[in-house]
Amino acid sequence: MQANAQKIKTTRTRLIQSLRELGFQVQDSQANFILARWQGTPNAKQIFQKLRNQAILLRHFDQEGLQDALRISVGTDEEMDSLLSALKDIL
């Protein structure tokens, strides 16, 4: 269990840094997910929809104060690489 927890922490740190490099605002997290805020074009809801069309699942909250946010669960390195690659193409 400890090894798995460490792997998630390492992947989460890499994901946060990569998203920041793409222009997302991401707070540090101690959980197995992160909240990434996006102020650009396409908007967060459009990004969510484009990712969903590619079978990359995350959450978008269409509520006041969260419309610019995507909730991303930390997955495997391969899943996070797929997400980051898709985001680069979308942005």
All heavy atoms as an XYZ file, in Angstrom:
732
protein
N       0.816     -1.185      0.000
C       0.000      0.000      0.000
C       0.871      1.266      0.000
O       0.571      2.218     -0.701
C      -0.921     -0.007      1.211
C      -1.861      1.160      1.230
S      -2.983      1.080      2.617
C      -2.318      2.365      3.632
N       1.940      1.257      0.777
C       2.826      2.414      0.838
C       3.458      2.707     -0.523
O       3.583      3.865     -0.916
C       3.917      2.197      1.898
C       3.390      2.179      3.314
C       2.802      3.521      3.730
O       3.181      4.564      3.239
N       1.835      3.462      4.634
N       3.844      1.657     -1.227
C       4.451      1.844     -2.549
C       3.435      2.440     -3.522
O       3.776      3.322     -4.322
C       4.975      0.510     -3.084
N       2.194      1.978     -3.443
C       1.153      2.508     -4.311
C       0.863      3.974     -3.988
O       0.700      4.807     -4.888
C      -0.123      1.675     -4.200
C      -1.117      2.024     -5.283
O      -0.742      2.200     -6.439
N      -2.370      2.114     -4.912
N       0.810      4.309     -2.707
C       0.587      5.698     -2.290
C       1.707      6.602     -2.790
O       1.455      7.718     -3.260
C       0.455      5.777     -0.775
N       2.940      6.133     -2.719
C       4.073      6.929     -3.198
C       3.999      7.130     -4.710
O       4.295      8.204     -5.217
C       5.400      6.277     -2.810
C       6.605      7.121     -3.174
C       6.550      8.513     -2.559
O       6.275      8.684     -1.373
N       6.790      9.521     -3.378
N       3.585      6.102     -5.433
C       3.441      6.198     -6.890
C       2.401      7.260     -7.247
O       2.618      8.076     -8.150
C       3.043      4.835     -7.451
C       2.813      4.806     -8.918
C       4.104      4.607     -9.651
C       3.788      4.296    -11.106
N       4.681      4.984    -11.989
N       1.276      7.267     -6.533
C       0.230      8.265     -6.776
C       0.760      9.666     -6.496
O       0.522     10.600     -7.272
C      -1.030      7.967     -5.928
C      -1.699      6.691     -6.440
C      -2.000      9.147     -5.944
C      -2.787      6.151     -5.531
N       1.501      9.840     -5.421
C       2.075     11.150     -5.085
C       3.022     11.628     -6.173
O       2.996     12.797     -6.566
C       2.810     11.083     -3.742
C       1.907     10.923     -2.557
C       2.730     10.795     -1.282
C       1.866     10.522     -0.081
N       2.658     10.362      1.150
N       3.861     10.736     -6.661
C       4.814     11.088     -7.706
C       4.090     11.476     -8.992
O       4.408     12.491     -9.621
C       5.781      9.914     -7.967
O       6.475      9.614     -6.747
C       6.772     10.238     -9.064
N       3.095     10.697     -9.377
C       2.321     10.975    -10.574
C       1.549     12.280    -10.417
O       1.496     13.099    -11.340
C       1.362      9.815    -10.892
O       2.130      8.624    -11.064
C       0.548     10.075    -12.146
N       0.975     12.514     -9.256
C       0.230     13.746     -8.987
C       1.136     14.964     -9.120
O       0.762     15.961     -9.749
C      -0.393     13.682     -7.596
C      -1.203     14.919     -7.249
C      -1.720     14.859     -5.820
N      -0.589     14.807     -4.895
C      -0.586     14.135     -3.744
N      -1.636     13.442     -3.370
N       0.462     14.158     -2.965
N       2.325     14.892     -8.572
C       3.268     16.009     -8.661
C       3.621     16.305    -10.117
O       3.635     17.462    -10.544
C       4.545     15.695     -7.855
O       4.178     15.512     -6.482
C       5.566     16.801     -7.973
N       3.879     15.269    -10.882
C       4.209     15.441    -12.309
C       3.025     16.019    -13.067
O       3.181     16.916    -13.908
C       4.627     14.106    -12.921
C       5.053     14.199    -14.380
C       5.538     12.854    -14.901
N       4.497     11.858    -14.994
C       3.724     11.672    -16.064
N       3.861     12.435    -17.136
N       2.809     10.727    -16.074
N       1.821     15.549    -12.771
C       0.619     16.037    -13.438
C       0.398     17.516    -13.139
O       0.129     18.309    -14.055
C      -0.593     15.216    -12.998
C      -1.947     15.675    -13.539
C      -1.987     15.583    -15.064
C      -3.066     14.834    -12.920
N       0.514     17.901    -11.884
C       0.332     19.303    -11.506
C       1.318     20.185    -12.254
O       0.947     21.218    -12.827
C       0.456     19.485     -9.980
C      -0.752     18.859     -9.273
C       0.603     20.958     -9.608
C      -0.617     18.783     -7.756
N       2.584     19.806    -12.276
C       3.606     20.596    -12.956
C       3.319     20.692    -14.451
O       3.420     21.768    -15.045
C       4.997     19.997    -12.720
C       6.107     20.788    -13.370
C       6.190     22.224    -12.860
O       5.970     22.494    -11.677
N       6.476     23.151    -13.751
N       2.936     19.594    -15.061
C       2.651     19.593    -16.500
C       1.451     20.465    -16.828
O       1.459     21.198    -17.839
C       2.405     18.165    -16.990
O       3.566     17.384    -16.838
N       0.416     20.417    -16.006
C      -0.762     21.256    -16.236
C      -0.428     22.730    -16.065
O      -0.895     23.576    -16.842
C      -1.898     20.851    -15.303
C      -2.554     19.509    -15.619
C      -3.487     19.098    -14.484
C      -3.301     19.561    -16.936
N       0.383     23.053    -15.099
C       0.816     24.447    -14.916
C       1.591     24.929    -16.138
O       1.412     26.064    -16.580
C       1.664     24.576    -13.657
C       0.846     24.489    -12.381
C       1.724     24.525    -11.152
N       0.917     24.468     -9.930
C       1.403     24.154     -8.739
N       2.695     23.869     -8.588
N       0.600     24.116     -7.689
N       2.422     24.075    -16.683
C       3.181     24.442    -17.883
C       2.270     24.701    -19.077
O       2.602     25.483    -19.962
C       4.205     23.353    -18.211
C       5.350     23.297    -17.225
C       6.259     22.088    -17.410
O       6.069     21.316    -18.375
O       7.164     21.910    -16.573
N       1.103     24.053    -19.101
C       0.131     24.274    -20.167
C      -0.712     25.528    -19.930
O      -1.475     25.932    -20.807
C      -0.797     23.058    -20.304
C      -0.183     21.801    -20.894
C      -1.178     20.644    -20.828
C       0.257     22.047    -22.335
N      -0.603     26.131    -18.749
C      -1.339     27.352    -18.460
C      -2.497     27.199    -17.496
O      -3.227     28.166    -17.247
N      -2.681     26.004    -16.935
C      -3.732     25.798    -15.946
C      -3.274     26.354    -14.600
O      -2.086     26.336    -14.286
C      -4.044     24.306    -15.775
C      -4.834     23.713    -16.898
C      -4.196     23.216    -18.024
C      -6.222     23.644    -16.836
C      -4.918     22.662    -19.072
C      -6.960     23.090    -17.869
C      -6.299     22.598    -18.993
N      -4.226     26.804    -13.809
C      -3.961     27.175    -12.424
C      -4.317     25.961    -11.580
O      -5.469     25.512    -11.595
C      -4.807     28.380    -12.016
C      -4.489     29.617    -12.793
C      -5.466     30.743    -12.490
O      -6.441     30.577    -11.774
N      -5.195     31.892    -13.064
N      -3.332     25.429    -10.883
C      -3.547     24.206    -10.105
C      -2.976     24.410     -8.709
O      -1.793     24.729     -8.560
C      -2.857     22.980    -10.768
C      -3.186     21.714    -10.002
C      -3.231     22.860    -12.234
N      -3.823     24.213     -7.711
C      -3.368     24.260     -6.323
C      -2.697     22.931     -5.987
O      -3.049     21.889     -6.548
C      -4.557     24.482     -5.380
C      -5.245     25.806     -5.566
C      -4.342     26.975     -5.188
O      -3.629     26.919     -4.183
N      -4.358     28.013     -5.985
N      -1.760     22.967     -5.068
C      -1.180     21.720     -4.588
C      -2.290     20.878     -3.959
O      -3.281     21.402     -3.464
C      -0.082     21.990     -3.570
C       1.153     22.608     -4.211
O       1.393     22.365     -5.411
O       1.868     23.347     -3.517
N      -2.132     19.563     -4.017
C      -3.158     18.654     -3.527
C      -2.525     17.548     -2.697
O      -1.403     17.129     -2.966
C      -3.898     18.034     -4.720
O      -4.801     17.040     -4.297
N      -3.260     17.090     -1.714
C      -2.852     15.938     -0.918
C      -3.769     14.753     -1.184
O      -3.654     13.709     -0.542
C      -2.870     16.289      0.572
C      -1.907     17.394      0.951
C      -0.470     17.031      0.647
O       0.004     15.954      1.009
N       0.234     17.911     -0.034
N      -4.697     14.915     -2.134
C      -5.687     13.886     -2.447
C      -5.269     13.114     -3.696
O      -4.224     13.377     -4.283
C      -7.053     14.540     -2.655
N      -6.129     12.193     -4.121
C      -5.847     11.432     -5.336
C      -6.487     12.103     -6.556
O      -6.698     11.487     -7.574
C      -6.331      9.985     -5.196
C      -7.840      9.905     -5.106
O      -8.517     10.872     -4.779
N      -8.369      8.728     -5.386
N      -6.777     13.404     -6.414
C      -7.298     14.185     -7.534
C      -6.787     15.610     -7.411
O      -6.282     16.015     -6.361
C      -8.833     14.170     -7.559
C      -9.460     14.873     -6.386
C      -9.754     16.224     -6.440
C      -9.740     14.183     -5.223
C     -10.316     16.876     -5.353
C     -10.314     14.818     -4.137
C     -10.596     16.175     -4.195
N      -6.930     16.358     -8.500
C      -6.567     17.770     -8.495
C      -7.705     18.569     -9.120
O      -8.523     18.027     -9.873
C      -5.252     18.027     -9.258
C      -5.389     17.591    -10.706
C      -4.085     17.331     -8.594
C      -4.403     18.254    -11.606
N      -7.741     19.857     -8.827
C      -8.683     20.777     -9.441
C      -7.859     21.748    -10.277
O      -7.037     22.500     -9.744
C      -9.488     21.524     -8.378
C     -10.672     22.308     -8.908
C     -11.763     21.350     -9.398
C     -11.226     23.230     -7.837
N      -8.055     21.682    -11.584
C      -7.304     22.518    -12.512
C      -8.235     23.575    -13.089
O      -9.278     23.247    -13.655
C      -6.718     21.653    -13.633
N      -7.862     24.830    -12.940
C      -8.672     25.940    -13.460
C      -8.071     26.450    -14.764
O      -6.856     26.558    -14.895
C      -8.768     27.055    -12.438
C      -9.537     26.614    -11.205
C      -9.805     27.797    -10.284
N     -10.596     27.401     -9.141
C     -11.925     27.425     -9.088
N     -12.612     27.837    -10.125
N     -12.555     27.051     -7.997
N      -8.971     26.784    -15.714
C      -8.556     27.205    -17.046
C      -9.304     28.475    -17.414
O     -10.534     28.512    -17.369
C      -8.850     26.100    -18.053
C      -8.527     26.477    -19.447
C      -9.397     26.800    -20.442
C      -7.222     26.580    -20.023
N      -8.719     27.098    -21.592
C      -7.380     26.968    -21.360
C      -5.941     26.396    -19.522
C      -6.302     27.176    -22.220
C      -4.859     26.588    -20.374
C      -5.042     26.966    -21.699
N      -8.572     29.505    -17.823
C      -9.168     30.786    -18.172
C      -9.142     31.067    -19.671
O      -9.546     32.131    -20.104
C      -8.424     31.921    -17.445
C      -8.473     31.808    -15.939
C      -9.869     31.968    -15.388
O     -10.652     32.788    -15.858
N     -10.200     31.151    -14.396
N      -8.659     30.142    -20.469
C      -8.459     30.394    -21.888
C      -9.574     29.883    -22.781
O     -10.676     29.590    -22.348
N      -9.232     29.799    -24.046
C     -10.131     29.285    -25.079
C      -9.474     28.051    -25.668
O      -8.285     28.078    -25.956
C     -10.326     30.343    -26.185
O     -10.844     31.526    -25.564
C     -11.276     29.872    -27.250
N     -10.228     26.971    -25.838
C     -11.633     26.758    -25.483
C     -11.821     26.804    -23.972
O     -10.862     26.651    -23.219
C     -11.949     25.377    -26.050
C     -10.642     24.668    -26.109
C      -9.603     25.735    -26.350
N     -13.067     26.978    -23.534
C     -13.307     27.049    -22.094
C     -13.275     25.642    -21.476
O     -13.186     24.642    -22.185
C     -14.620     27.786    -21.784
C     -15.853     27.073    -22.288
O     -15.934     25.850    -22.314
N     -16.847     27.844    -22.696
N     -13.353     25.598    -20.155
C     -13.217     24.320    -19.446
C     -14.299     23.316    -19.862
O     -14.018     22.126    -20.006
C     -13.254     24.541    -17.937
N     -15.516     23.778    -20.069
C     -16.591     22.864    -20.467
C     -16.309     22.280    -21.849
O     -16.523     21.082    -22.079
C     -17.938     23.575    -20.457
C     -19.094     22.647    -20.740
C     -20.422     23.350    -20.569
C     -21.569     22.358    -20.744
N     -22.861     22.997    -20.473
N     -15.801     23.089    -22.757
C     -15.465     22.598    -24.093
C     -14.307     21.605    -24.037
O     -14.316     20.602    -24.748
C     -15.139     23.774    -25.012
C     -16.339     24.651    -25.310
C     -15.958     25.979    -25.929
O     -14.909     26.555    -25.622
N     -16.822     26.480    -26.807
N     -13.326     21.882    -23.189
C     -12.217     20.938    -23.007
C     -12.755     19.614    -22.482
O     -12.401     18.544    -22.983
C     -11.150     21.522    -22.054
C     -10.456     22.715    -22.708
C     -10.135     20.447    -21.661
C      -9.554     23.494    -21.767
N     -13.611     19.678    -21.468
C     -14.239     18.483    -20.904
C     -14.929     17.670    -21.995
O     -14.754     16.447    -22.082
C     -15.235     18.894    -19.817
C     -16.211     17.836    -19.435
C     -15.833     16.777    -18.630
C     -17.522     17.884    -19.890
C     -16.740     15.787    -18.275
C     -18.435     16.911    -19.540
C     -18.043     15.855    -18.737
N     -15.708     18.327    -22.826
C     -16.448     17.627    -23.874
C     -15.513     17.001    -24.904
O     -15.725     15.863    -25.344
C     -17.434     18.588    -24.547
C     -18.568     18.972    -23.626
C     -19.404     20.137    -24.138
O     -18.942     20.961    -24.919
N     -20.648     20.194    -23.681
N     -14.463     17.721    -25.283
C     -13.513     17.182    -26.265
C     -12.764     15.979    -25.693
O     -12.520     15.002    -26.411
C     -12.545     18.272    -26.720
C     -13.216     19.309    -27.587
C     -12.253     20.391    -28.007
C     -13.007     21.421    -28.840
N     -12.123     22.244    -29.636
N     -12.411     16.042    -24.422
C     -11.743     14.901    -23.795
C     -12.692     13.708    -23.700
O     -12.296     12.572    -23.964
C     -11.220     15.281    -22.412
C     -10.039     16.246    -22.389
C      -9.773     16.727    -20.974
C      -8.800     15.613    -22.993
N     -13.935     13.957    -23.343
C     -14.921     12.887    -23.248
C     -15.106     12.206    -24.603
O     -15.232     10.979    -24.679
C     -16.247     13.420    -22.727
C     -17.252     12.307    -22.450
C     -18.510     12.815    -21.832
N     -19.163     13.691    -22.800
C     -20.270     14.372    -22.571
N     -20.830     14.310    -21.386
N     -20.807     15.119    -23.490
N     -15.078     12.987    -25.674
C     -15.187     12.417    -27.021
C     -14.018     11.493    -27.349
O     -14.122     10.647    -28.228
C     -15.286     13.518    -28.076
C     -16.608     14.258    -28.021
O     -17.582     13.772    -27.462
N     -16.631     15.450    -28.595
N     -12.907     11.650    -26.629
C     -11.729     10.802    -26.816
C     -11.658      9.713    -25.736
O     -10.626      9.079    -25.563
C     -10.460     11.658    -26.769
C     -10.370     12.667    -27.886
C      -9.098     13.489    -27.793
O      -8.003     12.924    -27.649
N      -9.222     14.798    -27.863
N     -12.757      9.529    -25.005
C     -12.852      8.526    -23.930
C     -11.888      8.824    -22.778
O     -11.436      7.918    -22.081
C     -12.639      7.114    -24.466
N     -11.581     10.099    -22.565
C     -10.797     10.529    -21.414
C     -11.783     11.186    -20.454
O     -12.350     12.235    -20.760
C      -9.664     11.490    -21.816
C      -8.694     10.789    -22.771
C      -8.954     12.020    -20.572
C      -7.631     11.683    -23.360
N     -11.989     10.534    -19.323
C     -13.044     10.962    -18.419
C     -12.489     11.709    -17.219
O     -11.558     11.251    -16.558
C     -13.846      9.747    -17.953
C     -14.446      8.892    -19.076
C     -15.166      7.688    -18.492
C     -15.383      9.720    -19.945
N     -13.082     12.862    -16.970
C     -12.814     13.661    -15.798
C     -14.107     14.386    -15.472
O     -15.134     14.080    -16.065
C     -11.632     14.621    -16.013
C     -11.543     15.357    -17.357
C     -12.374     16.603    -17.343
C     -10.106     15.673    -17.647
N     -14.091     15.333    -14.556
C     -15.336     15.992    -14.167
C     -15.260     17.485    -14.430
O     -14.215     18.106    -14.226
C     -15.618     15.765    -12.692
C     -15.858     14.294    -12.438
C     -16.738     13.925    -11.328
N     -17.981     14.668    -11.282
C     -18.710     14.771    -10.182
N     -18.309     14.206     -9.075
N     -19.827     15.437    -10.180
N     -16.374     18.018    -14.886
C     -16.572     19.453    -15.010
C     -17.832     19.789    -14.244
O     -18.835     19.088    -14.351
C     -16.719     19.867    -16.477
C     -17.039     21.315    -16.626
N     -18.320     21.770    -16.837
C     -16.247     22.405    -16.565
C     -18.294     23.085    -16.917
N     -17.052     23.492    -16.744
N     -17.774     20.839    -13.453
C     -18.923     21.256    -12.659
C     -19.496     22.527    -13.260
O     -18.822     23.550    -13.304
C     -18.510     21.512    -11.202
C     -17.909     20.309    -10.547
C     -16.533     20.161    -10.471
C     -18.719     19.316    -10.018
C     -15.971     19.049     -9.866
C     -18.166     18.204     -9.413
C     -16.795     18.066     -9.339
N     -20.725     22.445    -13.734
C     -21.372     23.592    -14.356
C     -22.108     24.410    -13.287
O     -23.298     24.676    -13.400
C     -22.331     23.111    -15.450
C     -22.498     24.141    -16.542
O     -21.745     25.130    -16.553
O     -23.386     23.950    -17.386
N     -21.361     24.779    -12.244
C     -21.911     25.536    -11.122
C     -21.120     26.823    -10.961
O     -19.917     26.863    -11.257
C     -21.832     24.729     -9.828
C     -22.564     23.419     -9.876
C     -22.233     22.538     -8.677
O     -21.452     22.921     -7.822
N     -22.821     21.368     -8.619
N     -21.790     27.852    -10.469
C     -21.120     29.119    -10.262
C     -19.873     28.929     -9.397
O     -19.896     28.238     -8.382
C     -22.066     30.104     -9.583
C     -21.489     31.494     -9.502
C     -22.481     32.511     -9.000
O     -23.695     32.332     -9.216
O     -22.026     33.487     -8.387
N     -18.807     29.519     -9.838
C     -17.545     29.420     -9.120
C     -16.680     28.246     -9.541
O     -15.514     28.177     -9.180
N     -17.240     27.312    -10.307
C     -16.469     26.148    -10.743
C     -16.514     25.937    -12.259
O     -15.966     24.957    -12.750
C     -16.978     24.876    -10.050
C     -16.679     24.756     -8.568
C     -17.385     23.536     -7.980
C     -15.180     24.683     -8.313
N     -17.148     26.859    -13.000
C     -17.270     26.663    -14.443
C     -15.915     26.589    -15.152
O     -15.814     25.992    -16.214
C     -18.092     27.796    -15.098
C     -19.519     27.813    -14.715
C     -19.782     28.812    -13.586
O     -18.898     29.198    -12.854
N     -21.032     29.200    -13.455
N     -14.891     27.168    -14.558
C     -13.574     27.167    -15.189
C     -12.688     26.021    -14.706
O     -11.497     25.994    -14.992
C     -12.869     28.498    -14.931
C     -12.510     28.708    -13.458
O     -13.099     28.041    -12.583
O     -11.637     29.557    -13.190
N     -13.279     25.062    -13.973
C     -12.472     24.027    -13.324
C     -12.741     22.629    -13.881
O     -13.857     22.303    -14.272
C     -12.731     24.032    -11.820
N     -11.684     21.836    -13.881
C     -11.763     20.419    -14.217
C     -11.208     19.637    -13.028
O     -10.140     19.965    -12.506
C     -10.933     20.106    -15.467
C     -11.338     20.834    -16.738
C     -10.303     20.614    -17.823
C     -12.710     20.386    -17.197
N     -11.944     18.613    -12.610
C     -11.481     17.743    -11.519
C     -10.882     16.503    -12.163
O     -11.556     15.780    -12.894
C     -12.630     17.345    -10.597
C     -12.167     16.478     -9.430
C     -13.377     15.839     -8.759
N     -13.040     15.082     -7.582
C     -12.600     13.832     -7.572
N     -12.404     13.187     -8.713
N     -12.341     13.219     -6.445
N      -9.621     16.281    -11.905
C      -8.894     15.203    -12.560
C      -8.403     14.217    -11.505
O      -7.629     14.586    -10.615
C      -7.689     15.754    -13.352
C      -8.169     16.804    -14.360
C      -6.922     14.628    -14.031
C      -7.043     17.607    -14.995
N      -8.857     12.981    -11.593
C      -8.359     11.929    -10.708
C      -6.990     11.486    -11.193
O      -6.761     11.354    -12.397
C      -9.311     10.729    -10.710
O     -10.550     11.089    -10.163
N      -6.096     11.246    -10.265
C      -4.753     10.780    -10.613
C      -4.854      9.309    -10.982
O      -5.315      8.488    -10.203
C      -3.771     10.994     -9.450
C      -2.389     10.455     -9.813
C      -3.701     12.467     -9.067
N      -4.438      8.989    -12.196
C      -4.455      7.610    -12.672
C      -3.047      7.092    -12.859
O      -2.091      7.572    -12.236
N      -2.916      6.150    -13.746
C      -1.596      5.607    -14.056
C      -0.796      6.625    -14.855
O      -1.350      7.576    -15.419
C      -1.717      4.310    -14.877
O      -2.287      4.645    -16.157
C      -2.571      3.268    -14.172
N       0.504      6.410    -14.923
C       1.347      7.292    -15.731
C       0.877      7.298    -17.182
O       0.853      8.351    -17.828
C       2.817      6.860    -15.659
C       3.455      7.219    -14.324
O       3.035      8.227    -13.708
O       4.383      6.503    -13.909
N       0.492      6.150    -17.697
C       0.029      6.053    -19.081
C      -1.252      6.857    -19.285
O      -1.410      7.552    -20.293
C      -0.188      4.590    -19.477
C       1.079      3.754    -19.519
C       1.569      3.300    -18.132
O       0.785      3.339    -17.152
O       2.757      2.946    -18.021
N      -2.174      6.774    -18.333
C      -3.416      7.549    -18.425
C      -3.140      9.045    -18.365
O      -3.728      9.833    -19.124
C      -4.379      7.147    -17.301
C      -4.952      5.764    -17.465
C      -5.654      5.255    -16.227
O      -5.356      5.712    -15.101
O      -6.535      4.372    -16.387
N      -2.244      9.456    -17.506
C      -1.916     10.874    -17.383
C      -1.184     11.371    -18.629
O      -1.409     12.491    -19.079
C      -1.091     11.138    -16.120
C      -1.810     10.772    -14.824
S      -3.359     11.663    -14.507
C      -4.601     10.563    -15.206
N      -0.347     10.523    -19.222
C       0.317     10.890    -20.477
C      -0.704     11.073    -21.596
O      -0.592     12.009    -22.399
C       1.349      9.835    -20.878
C       2.571      9.832    -19.972
O       2.799     10.831    -19.250
O       3.294      8.809    -19.975
N      -1.708     10.210    -21.648
C      -2.772     10.336    -22.655
C      -3.550     11.629    -22.449
O      -3.861     12.337    -23.413
C      -3.724      9.142    -22.591
O      -3.067      7.965    -22.968
N      -3.869     11.935    -21.209
C      -4.573     13.170    -20.895
C      -3.761     14.386    -21.336
O      -4.270     15.275    -22.025
C      -4.860     13.257    -19.395
C      -5.326     14.623    -18.883
C      -6.679     15.003    -19.462
C      -5.337     14.642    -17.360
N      -2.498     14.420    -20.959
C      -1.656     15.575    -21.290
C      -1.469     15.717    -22.795
O      -1.496     16.830    -23.325
C      -0.312     15.452    -20.574
C      -0.383     15.590    -19.054
C       0.921     15.164    -18.418
C      -0.775     17.002    -18.655
N      -1.313     14.614    -23.483
C      -1.188     14.662    -24.937
C      -2.455     15.214    -25.573
O      -2.408     16.062    -26.474
C      -0.889     13.254    -25.478
O      -0.818     13.275    -26.870
N      -3.608     14.742    -25.110
C      -4.887     15.222    -25.639
C      -5.072     16.705    -25.340
O      -5.545     17.459    -26.195
C      -6.038     14.410    -25.065
N      -4.700     17.132    -24.148
C      -4.823     18.558    -23.797
C      -3.949     19.427    -24.692
O      -4.378     20.497    -25.134
C      -4.450     18.780    -22.327
C      -5.514     18.370    -21.311
C      -4.937     18.454    -19.882
C      -6.746     19.251    -21.440
N      -2.744     18.964    -24.976
C      -1.863     19.727    -25.865
C      -2.498     19.897    -27.234
O      -2.424     20.958    -27.844
C      -0.496     19.048    -25.970
C       0.326     19.184    -24.714
C       1.633     18.411    -24.806
C       2.364     18.446    -23.477
N       3.565     17.615    -23.474
N      -3.133     18.847    -27.728
C      -3.806     18.927    -29.028
C      -4.988     19.858    -28.986
O      -5.236     20.614    -29.935
C      -4.264     17.524    -29.493
C      -3.104     16.621    -29.864
O      -1.988     17.119    -30.100
O      -3.331     15.392    -29.913
N      -5.751     19.842    -27.909
C      -6.949     20.669    -27.784
C      -6.588     22.133    -27.632
O      -7.229     23.010    -28.212
C      -7.805     20.193    -26.586
C      -8.409     18.828    -26.877
C      -8.885     21.219    -26.235
C      -9.029     18.145    -25.656
N      -5.567     22.402    -26.836
C      -5.200     23.791    -26.562
C      -4.383     24.377    -27.692
O      -4.279     25.546    -27.856
C      -4.428     23.885    -25.237
C      -5.157     23.329    -24.015
C      -4.276     23.410    -22.796
C      -6.460     24.089    -23.775
